[in-house]
Amino acid sequence: MALSWLLQDQRLADRFLGLTGLSPDSLREGIGTREVQSAVLEFLAGNEGDMVAAADALGLTPERIVQARDALSGRRYEV
């Protein structure tokens, strides 16, 4: 869902590909992988404006995007 949202905006898509080093072909090949999913969530979490816009469009809270990113990357925080 987040990747679909991101790719609808050419500016975001170009920035995502540039920052991650992924090519359109490698993105297509890895679309269902943990690495690509993690890269998408990391990208969104790295820019508050993009994260809030994505969360709003996807019916999520920004915190949920961060939680999903952390879960995919194996981050665990003790409280």
Backbone as a ProteinNet text record, in pm:
[ID]
protein_1_A
[PRIMARY]
MALSWLLQDQRLADRFLGLTGLSPDSLREGIGTREVQSAVLEFLAGNEGDMVAAADALGLTPERIVQARDALSGRRYEV
[TERTIARY]
81.5	0	85.6	184.5	268.6	347.4	395.8	470.8	380.7	259.9	164.9	140.2	120.4	97.2	217.9	336.2	459.9	480	453.2	479.1	379.8	271.3	174.7	227	327.5	386.3	526.6	543.9	671.4	788.1	764.4	870	915.9	819.9	853.7	919.7	866.1	922	1067.6	1095.3	1232.8	1325	1277	1358.4	1382.2	1278.5	1292	1397.4	1387.1	1484	1624.6	1636.7	1767.9	1830.8	1751	1804.2	1832.9	1753	1772.4	1871.1	1895.5	1983.9	1915.2	1786.1	1711.6	1684.5	1683	1642.1	1497.2	1427.8	1291.4	1286.5	1386.4	1389.1	1408.9	1504	1527.4	1408.2	1339.8	1219.2	1112.1	1091.2	992.6	1028.4	1155.2	1199	1186.1	1205.7	1205.1	1080.3	976.6	858.5	800	804.1	746.1	846.4	969.3	1071.9	1070.9	1120.8	1133.2	1221.6	1325.9	1420.1	1353.2	1275.3	1207.5	1099.5	1022.8	918.7	979.7	1090	1159.3	1212.3	1265.9	1317.9	1206.7	1089.1	975.2	938.2	926	886.3	995.4	1119.2	1231.5	1230.3	1205.9	1197.2	1085.4	968.8	856.1	881.7	936	962	1071.2	1152.5	1262.1	1220.6	1094.5	1046	906.1	895.1	768.1	650.8	672	563.5	514.5	608	570.8	503.4	554.9	497.8	354.3	330.2	195.4	100.5	147.2	63	30.6	130.3	107.7	12.3	35.1	-51.3	-195.6	-213.9	-348.3	-414.3	-341	-395.5	-425.8	-348.8	-364.4	-453.1	-502.9	-590	-516.3	-390.8	-306.7	-264.2	-204.6	-138.7	8.9	76.7	221	295.4	247.8	310.5	306.7	200.2	187.3	292.7	323.1	427.9	561.9	588.8	714.2	718.8	608.3	603.3	628.7	568.3	587.6	732.8	790.2	932	1019.3	994.9	1074.9	1059	937.6	913.3	985.3	980.6	1047.8	1198.9	1250.2	1395.6	1450.1	1359.5	1402.5	1435.6	1402.1	1428	1332.2	1385.5	1303.2	1343.6	1245.5	1272	1205.2	1279.8	1224.7	1175.4	1061.5	1010.3	1005.9
-119.7	0	125.8	129	248.4	270.2	162.5	175.7	227.4	177	224.7	373.9	415.9	558.2	639.9	594.8	666.3	680	573.7	574.7	659	700.6	787.5	929.2	965.5	1099.7	1087.1	1135.2	1118.8	1179.2	1292	1355.6	1264.2	1205.8	1113.5	987.1	934.9	812.5	834.1	946.7	976.9	991.4	1060.8	1078.8	945.5	861.5	729.6	646.5	640.3	562.9	619.4	750.9	813.5	787.7	796.6	777.9	632.2	542	401.1	332.2	392.9	330.2	220.8	204	105.2	157.4	68.6	103.4	59.3	108.4	59.4	-93	-150.6	-296.7	-368.6	-320.9	-387.8	-368.3	-257.5	-235	-336.1	-352.4	-450.6	-591.8	-626.7	-761.4	-787.6	-684.9	-703.2	-655	-628.3	-561	-628.3	-759.3	-826.5	-861.7	-817.6	-855.4	-764.8	-819.4	-743.9	-620.6	-634.5	-524.5	-404.7	-431.7	-321.6	-261.2	-345.1	-293.7	-207.8	-255.1	-179.8	-47.4	-49.8	73.5	176.1	131	222.3	287.2	206.3	261	348.8	312.5	394.7	530	527.7	650.9	741.3	684.5	765.2	818.5	735.3	777.6	883.5	891.4	988	1130.3	1149.1	1282.7	1296.2	1376.7	1386.3	1423.7	1518.3	1560	1446.2	1371.3	1256.5	1148.7	1126.6	1023.4	1058.9	1183.3	1225.4	1216.3	1258.5	1251.3	1106.5	1019.1	877.8	816.7	843.9	789.2	833	958.8	1011.4	942.1	930.4	868.2	720.1	655.4	511.6	477.7	580.5	557.6	503.4	545.6	501.3	621.3	593.7	699.8	698.4	811.3	811.4	713.4	698.9	606.5	463.3	428.4	292.8	268.8	370.9	357.7	333.2	407.1	389.1	250	205.6	72	-36.2	-21.5	-119.8	-119.5	-0.5	9.5	-61.5	-34.6	-95.2	-246.8	-294	-438.6	-506.2	-445.2	-503.5	-502.7	-400.5	-389.2	-465.6	-519.3	-595.5	-509.5	-382.5	-293.8	-327.8	-332.6	-354.9	-257.1	-196.5	-98.6	-142.1	-135.4	-166	-35.8	-42.2	74.7	48.5
0	0	0	86.8	96.2	-32.2	-91.8	-216.8	-328	-336.8	-438.6	-422.6	-298.4	-272.1	-314.9	-277.8	-307.5	-458.6	-533.2	-677	-755.9	-693.3	-761.4	-779.5	-704.6	-711.1	-771.8	-893.2	-963.2	-886	-821.1	-741.7	-627.9	-557.2	-448.4	-501.9	-610.7	-669.1	-709.8	-775.1	-817.1	-696.6	-594.3	-473.7	-403.6	-396.1	-334.7	-408.3	-538.7	-616	-599.7	-601.1	-585.7	-449.4	-346.1	-210.3	-176.3	-231.6	-198.9	-292.1	-407.3	-504.8	-585.2	-565.5	-642.1	-782.3	-876.4	-1012.6	-1028.3	-1129.9	-1151.4	-1166.6	-1234.2	-1250.8	-1117.2	-1037	-907.9	-814.1	-827.2	-747.4	-786.9	-916.5	-963.4	-918.7	-930.1	-892.7	-742.7	-661.9	-517.3	-447.9	-523.2	-469.4	-344.6	-336.2	-220.3	-112.1	-129.5	-32.5	89.4	196.8	321.3	301.4	221.3	199.9	132.6	28.6	-41.1	47.5	113.2	202.6	313.1	367.1	471.2	416.8	295.5	233.4	215.1	175	156.3	289.2	392.9	523.1	583.1	562.3	609.2	538.5	408.6	329.9	383.1	403.5	452.2	592.3	679	817.2	823.8	721.2	719.5	686.2	646.7	614.6	673.3	775.9	849.1	759.3	668.5	579.3	491.7	434.8	351.8	434.8	554	640.4	679.4	715.7	754.5	635.3	518.1	397.8	362.4	370.2	340.7	442.7	568.7	674.2	653.2	622.7	600	480.5	371.4	250.7	270.5	356.8	377.8	497.5	565.9	680.6	802	815.6	927.1	1010.1	1122.8	1197.4	1157.8	1167.6	1141.1	1231.6	1353.4	1446.9	1395	1324.5	1269.9	1162.1	1083.9	982.2	1049.9	1155.2	1229.7	1292.7	1349.2	1409.5	1304.3	1187.7	1080.8	1033.9	1021	982.4	1084.1	1211	1317.1	1318.8	1298.6	1298.3	1181.6	1063.9	947.5	961	1025.8	1037.6	1158.1	1239.1	1356.4	1477	1470.2	1584.9	1697.6	1816.3	1935	2041.7	2101.2	2204.6	2333.5	2438.6	2571.5	2633.2	2697.2	2768.7	2915.8
[MASK]
+++++++++++++++++++++++++++++++++++++++++++++++++++++++++++++++++++++++++++++++

